[in-house]
Amino acid sequence: MYKQFGITDETNKLAKEVEEEVQSIFQQIDEICEYNSIKVLNAFQNNNISDIHFGSTSGYGYNDIGRDTIEKVFSEVLKAEDSLVRGQFISGTHALTVALFAFLRPGDTMLSINGKPYDTLDEVIGLVDNASSLKSYGINYEQIDLIDNDFNYDEIKRTLKNKKIKLIEIQRSKGYANRKSISIEKVEKVIKTIREIDKNVIIMIDNCYCEFVGKKEPLEVGADIIVGSLIKNLGGGLAPNGAYIAGRKDLVALAAERLTVPGEGKEVGPTLNINKSILQGLFFAPSVVASSLKTAVFTSRILEKLGYKTEPKYNEKRVDIVQTIEFGNSKDLIKYCQGIQKGSPVDSNAMPEPWDMPGYTDKVIMAAGSFTQGSSIELSCDGPIRPPYLAFQQGGLTFEYGKLGVLKAVQNIIKK
Ligand SMILES: *Cc1c(COP(=O)(O)O)cnc(C)c1O
């Protein structure tokens, strides 16, 4: 079977070795999965999830009991006062954008304390010219870079003492930056420091790719608001689209009025038959995240054995589901991504090529043979074509499929 799939005996032997080496790490992942599963199950039971919540509304979407209850379930899981969980968000970037436009007013300043945010926010903030950017409304942007993968505490304190900052953004996952993702412990520590100086600044976390990787989410360590995508971790591979904004009730209300209409806020928004998929997706999410983590650990170890630099290392504590592999040249990066595509269940015969994607500055190659377009909780791998030629791989709905996809990619770079 492996041979038919295009995996040689040698590669298969290497895979078996790796799988044996990582068993104790897999056990830790399973333990966290069980913990988060209890969280989800409790939230379902406490909110009496029932068949009526799988129903749907159209048009304005008034009185959608499923939607309203889904938001209660998400709030409980994320320890939020309130949340906005909507299919009207077309992506994580859209939810981040809605949040920023909802909280900031002309003359306000937002501050990123982990360097430049995710590439798709460039035009939102106005780092790249756009007539609809925050900058075009007179909203200022400042950033403080990380030093040695940690926050620059001195600079953060100095800035907060000298300037009025309205909102601080912390992006935990690395995006396309060559840095480590930010642990919940580091988030907790920096929030304490921020609060010693400024009690009111809005602390917003881009939580994409981090949900259910550990036992705690950022609202539990003092963040005001968190944002994430449903075609990543919390959608469990089943949510057909959407994103969430969760946290302080007053902020969620502002975000709702920006997403829909001032005066209507959370009261409207048709669910168009996605309620059941969102609930079932959240139900599967702890386990799907665990599968993604196992796929990432396996990838890190097998590519390390093949001589590539990987981040995180296979035995490092993980913050998100993203695995970086440094290829050092564009050819191997492209080959690897093409191999991931070949190992996918959908569009396996498509050949991804680097191209200019809207929202990104460099050419990007994206491999994704996913059931849901752009879903990156499904095995996917992408990388901007720029030195040091990093591949950012994430997802894997089951470990078995994740592993098979990775083996296909490994085979594709070996046989070059
Ligand atoms: C994926 C991601 C986003 C949002 O991306 P979308 O593709 O718009 O959902 C934002 N920030 C980070 C760190 C991400 O990984």
The ligand as an ORCA input file, in Angstrom:
! r2SCAN-3c Opt
* xyz 0 1
  C      -4.352     32.745      9.848
  C      -4.019     33.918     10.643
  C      -4.786     35.082     10.592
  C      -6.020     35.225      9.777
  O      -5.921     34.684      8.546
  P      -7.196     34.402      7.617
  O      -6.589     33.625      6.514
  O      -7.679     35.732      7.209
  O      -8.193     33.653      8.410
  C      -4.402     36.130     11.377
  N      -3.333     36.055     12.171
  C      -2.581     34.958     12.251
  C      -1.410     34.934     13.165
  C      -2.893     33.859     11.489
  O      -2.161     32.757     11.589
*
